[in-house]
Amino acid sequence: MRVLYEVVTAPGAQRPTGLAVTINSPDESAPPTTEAFTLASPTGAVTVTAAVDPSRAYDIYASAATANGLASESVRAELAPET
């Protein structure tokens, strides 16, 4: 699964240096999987290495964080199963 991102820094705030992505399928009994990524730029893409089944739906949550641990609110996206 590939996640495209764009982080916006508030005036006077630190630029986010990390991105946490959590994926969960309501169709599976397995717990959600979270992966952390270092951000080299404010826009780009990361590849989640957790296995996904294209026939299942997924909820994806992403949150950016600064070097001192301040995190943004999570942004949610839904991925529908392929038909």
Secondary structure, DSSP 4 states (H G I P E B T S, - for coil): -EEEEE--PPTTSPPP-EEEEEEE-TT-SSPPEEEEEE-SSSEEEEE--S---TTS-EEEEEEEE-TTS-BPPPEEEEEPPP-
